[in-house]
Amino acid sequence: MKRGLSSFDIYVIVSELQDLKGSYIDKIYQLTRDELLIRINNKKIRQKEIIFVRNGELLFRTQKKFDVPKKPSTFAMTLRKYLLNGRISEIVQHEFDRIIKFKIAKKEGDYTLVFELFANGNIILLDPDEKIILPLIKQHWAHRTLKSHEVYVSPPSQINPFNLDQEEFIDLLKKSKKDLVRTLAVKANLGGAYAEEICFRADIDKNTQIQELSDESIKKIYVTLKKFLDIFKEKTFRPTFVKKEGKTIDILPIPFQSYAESEFVKIDSFSRGLQEFVDVRKTKKQEKSKHQMKIEKLQRQLLQQRQTMDDFKKKIVQKKIEGDIIYLNFQSCQELLQDITLLLQQKEKEEKIRRINEKDMVKNFDPTSNELIVLLQDDKRKTREVKLDFRKTVSENAENAYRASKKFREKLKGVQEALKNTKNEIKTLEEKDTIKKEKEIKSEKQFWFERFRWFISTGGNIVIAGKDAKSNEQIVKKYLKGGDRYVHADIHGAPSCVVKSMDINDKKTSISEKTLEEACLFAASYSKAWRQFGEAQAYWVLPEQVSKTPQSGEFLPKGAFVIRGKRNYYKCKIEVAVGEIEINDTNKVMGGPLESVKARSDKYVILKSGVTKKSVVASKLSEVFNASTPDIERVLPPGDINIVKTIGFEFK
C-alpha cells in the first residue's frame, strides 16, 4: 500500500470499530518508537483483539500475534497507568480529518487517546479535562503545542465534503488555480486516490484546468461526488484488496472503477484487511538531524510568507476598490451617515435602528458593536460589501481605505524581503546538506570484496574478479583457496575470477553448477568481449590447476597464470544486470549475471553492449540507486552500454 490512509479510510475504520464500544483495555505494549499495541477484551465476540497503531501511518484491528518487549517503555507504562481496565465509551473521527479519538471511561472520568494519522503524526493521552498527560512525541507549531500539561488543540479544521452544498462546492472549485484532480484532492479534502475516482466516475479528464470546466461539468462532478458520498453515509462498504500480477497493492472500502486493470478480491473487513500491509513499510524513517529540522522549519516559514504575501496583495487591491466605491456612492453614503448621526442623538433608538436595517443598501447596522456593513455598486454595477465607520464622514471612510491599502503595500515589501532571505537561507542549508550526504555515502560500511569486481551468486557464494593486472595477481595468490574455483573467459584481456566456497558471513557454502555458470557469465561480460562479441566462452578449473610457474623458456607477465589440465567450458551471453541489494542491513549496488541480481533485487536494470557512454549511464543510475556516480561506474561493464530494460523503476 503505497498511499497513506485517507480521511475516507479513517471514516470506514471508525465505522467498523464501533462494535468495540463497551469493551475493556487489557494490555498496552510499545513495540518500537512508532508502533503501539492495545489488547482489548472484545465484549461482543468474547475474544481478545489487538489494535495495532503505527504512528502517522496505520491503525487496524487484528488477532495476529506479535513479539512484545519484556520491559515496557515509559510511554507504554503511562498509558497502562491511566487506561488499563478502562471501558471504551466512544470511538470517533475528529471532523473529517485523519484523526481517531478513543474515549476510555474510568471512575475518575473519561480519558482520551488521540491518534493523529498523518505525516509527522502523534499519539496523545488526554486527561478528563482535555489536558495532555503525555504525547508520544513533543511537538510545537505556531497554533498548538503537544507536550504534557498543555490543553490539547486539534490541527486546523479541514473541509468536510459531506457538508458541502452545491453552491459552496462550485465556489471552492472556481477559486482554485490548479487542475481538477489536485483541487478535489486538496481543496475538497478528498485525497489523491479518491479524487481520481471521482474524475473517472464523472468521465472528466482529471488534468483539466478548473477555468476550462463549464458550469454543466462542475455540476456533474458535484452530483457524482454526492452519489459517491452516499455509499459512505449509508455504510454500504464492500472492502476489497487490489491485486496486480498476483501482488496485493492496495485496499479499498469499495471497488474503484478507475482501477480497471487490477483484480479485486473481496474481504470481510477493511480495518482487519489493513494488517496485510503491516510488514510492507517504506524505507525505515531515519531520525531527523537538527540541520534537516531547520530546513523543514524554514520551508514551512517560506510557505507562510507566500500565503501572507498573497493575502497582502489581495488586501491592497480590495482596500483600493473600497475607497473608489465609497466615492462612487458618495451621495447615498452621506445620506445614510447623516441619518445615523441624528439617530445616535436620540434616546429611543430601537425603531430607527430597525428602519435603517431595512434600507436596501444596508446589510447590517448594530451601533452596540460599532458595525455598519453596506452594499455598494462598483463601476461595473457589481454589488460589493463595504464596512463603514458611522462616526466618520464619507471622505474619512474613503481615505481610511486608501491608507489601509498603502499600509498593506508597505507590509508587502517587508514580507517580500523576508521571503527572499528565507529562500537564500534554505539554499545555503541545502548545499551544506548535499555536501554532508556525499560524505556519508563515501563513509558507509565497506566489505572486503568491494576492493574488486564482485557479485553474490544465487547460491550465496561470493564471486570476485580483478580490475587490473595487480588485483588479478592478488585475487589468485591471496584469495584462491582449497574448495574454491578459478574462472576465466577464453579471451585475452579478461579478469581472473575466484568463486569462494563461502557466503558474505564467511559461512561455508557449496559451489553449485548454477553458480559456476553465473561466474563464467560474469568473467566473460567484464572482459574485452563486452566491446567485441554478443557471446563468448569462459571456463572454470580447480585451484590446483592454476600456477604461476611458466613452461621452460616462457615468461608470464604480472596478473597472468598457467592453467594445466581439463578446462570446463560454458558458452556465455554477454549481458549484465545492475541492481540495488541489501547486505547485512546495508544497501549496495551490485553488477553481475541477470539471475543473481534478480534473486536479490526488486529494482534493477539489464544492460548490453551499446553506444551510450558509461559515464552517462552511471549518472542516470546514481539518481535511481541513491549512490555516487563513481560507485556506479565501478560496477558497470568495461565499455559503451545499451539499456535493455528497467525493472522496478523508470527513468524520469
Buried (B, 14 or more C-beta within 10 A) or exposed (E): BEEBBBBBBBBBBBBBBEBBBEBBBBBBBBBEEBBBBBBBBBBEEEEEBBBBBBBBBBBBBBEEEEEEEEEBBEBBEBBBEBBBEBBBBEBBBBBBBBBBBBBBBBEEEBBBBBBBBBEEBBBBBBBEEEEBBBBBBEBEEEEBBBEEEBEBEBBEEBBEBEEBEEEEBBEBBEEBEEBBBBBBBBBBBBBBBBBBBBBBBBEBEBEBEBEEBEEEBBBBBBEBBBEBBEBBEEEEBEBBBBBEEEEBBBBBBBBBEBBEEBBBBEBEBBBBBBBBBBEEBEEEEEEEEEEBEBBEEBEEBBEBBEEBBEBBBEBBEBBBBBBBBBBBBEEBBEEBBEBBEEBEEEEEBEEBBEEBEEBEBBBEBEBEEEBBEBBBBBEEEEEEEBBBEBBEBBEBBBBBBBEBBEBBBEBBEEBEEBBEEBEEBBEEBBEEBEEEEEEEBEEEEEEEBBEBBBBBBBBBBBBBBBBEBEBBBBBBEEBBEEBBBBBBBBBEEBBBBBBBBBBBEEEEBEBBEBBBBBBBBBBBBBBBBBEEBEEBBBBBBBBEBBEEEEEEEEEEEEBBBEEEEEBBEBEBBBBBBBBBBEBEEEBBBBBBBBBBBBBBBEEBBBBBBEEEEBEEBBEBBBEBBEBBBEBBBBBBBBBBBEBBEBBEBEEE
